[in-house]
Amino acid sequence: MNVVFSTMNYMHEEIREEMRKKFLEIYDKGSYILGTEVSQFEEEFADYLGTQYCIGVGNGLDALFLALSSLGITTGDEVIVPSNTYIATVLAISRTGGKPVLVDPNIDTYTLDPSLIEDAITEKTKAIIAVHLYGQSADMDLINSIAKKHHLFVIEDCAQSHHCLYHGKKTGTLGDIGCFSFYPGKNLGALGDAGCVVTNDSVIAQKVRALANYGSIQKYHHLYQGVNSRLDELQAGFLRIKLKRIEEYTQERIRLANQYLNGIVNPKIILPKLSKDSTHVFHVFAIRCESRDDLQQYLLEHGIQTIIHYPISIAKQPAYSDSHLNDLPIAEKISQEELSLPLYYGMSDEEIHYVIDVLNEY
Ligand SMILES: Cc1ncc(COP(=O)(O)O)c(C=O)c1O
């Protein structure tokens, strides 16, 4: 049997006609940038999260960059960031001129270890970015209380945590600013690049909106040296259709993930550990294995595709070779042992059981 790592085919087949209708509606209307689809999506996403403001932007990296910029983070400022995130989180800091300060995650949850944060704080520290990696919330109560004590901003990177609940509240609403990616493969994905910034702060919201639109609120009046990073009408229209189904998509991922959690029994394999404070939406079903590369090859030989999130830690990336980023042991260990199993809306129980059986025989 062949099992692909991920496919959107099943999801997209179900909503094919609705998406086609939406495409034609926008196509015929002839308004493609900053129109009503975007403003309606922004309103619906803010309502859904329970936050006051939502600003559609071009992608998740821009969402993070615009969030940091709206807080005035610039050259010489330091921002604390987990050492094991996707590189976009760190690139966003570098783009402001600020310095990323890597802090290791907790080895059980893979999210920022709050006990290591205070040692990394200096008088230059301005903010902490909490990444809800793989789909489980970071320890936001502790992170927020450290931030409060040191007068730091908290930005949530929610690129992998759509519909994740921390103490019943959705990620994105727990810090000062939430940043989302709607890259097609995300748990809420557009049909191209897309993202958004959410906040309850009207000043931040207005600044992000201006920065994303050439620094302008009023046409041809430029308050800031902004960028062009806007969610477009087509992507907003497609996202509105998928947003209505996010609960269903998430519950199905959790149902499939539970089968892995209950079915995989192999002392060589470490399963994801569930936090008592957060739901897990399994954007990534991450296992660990000391002989990870061998396991990946074995699975491939049995027709099972897997991915490594992420094979090279940030500190070891050539892009940061001149930056002397601290090379941290937990990030290093995860980069050597992590393996992501196939998981997608529409995956059959037969496929899940096949993966479980093959893993248990390893
Ligand atoms: C944790 C994390 N942050 C940021 C991003 C960047 O999002 P985008 O690809 O939309 O720029 C991604 C996804 O790619 C991500 O996984």
The ligand as a Tripos MOL2 file, in Angstrom:
@<TRIPOS>MOLECULE
LIG
   16    16     1     0     0
SMALL
NO_CHARGES

@<TRIPOS>ATOM
      1 C1          5.9010   28.0460   12.4730 C.3       1 LIG1
      2 C2          5.7770   28.8000   11.1770 C.ar      1 LIG1
      3 N1          5.9210   30.1290   11.1720 N.ar      1 LIG1
      4 C3          5.7950   30.8520   10.0410 C.ar      1 LIG1
      5 C4          5.5210   30.2490    8.8430 C.ar      1 LIG1
      6 C5          5.4840   31.0880    7.6070 C.3       1 LIG1
      7 O1          4.2700   31.0800    6.9520 O.3       1 LIG1
      8 P1          4.2180   31.3660    5.3620 P.3       1 LIG1
      9 O2          4.6760   30.1400    4.6760 O.co2     1 LIG1
     10 O3          2.7790   31.6680    5.1040 O.co2     1 LIG1
     11 O4          5.0950   32.5490    5.1030 O.co2     1 LIG1
     12 C6          5.3270   28.8560    8.8030 C.ar      1 LIG1
     13 C7          4.9400   28.1240    7.5910 C.2       1 LIG1
     14 O5          5.4030   28.0340    6.5760 O.2       1 LIG1
     15 C8          5.4760   28.1140   10.0000 C.ar      1 LIG1
     16 O6          5.3220   26.7920    9.9970 O.3       1 LIG1
@<TRIPOS>BOND
     1     1     2 1
     2     2     3 ar
     3     2    15 ar
     4     3     4 ar
     5     4     5 ar
     6     5     6 1
     7     5    12 ar
     8     6     7 1
     9     7     8 1
    10     8     9 2
    11     8    10 1
    12     8    11 1
    13    12    13 1
    14    12    15 ar
    15    13    14 2
    16    15    16 1
@<TRIPOS>SUBSTRUCTURE
     1 LIG1         1 GROUP 0 **** ****
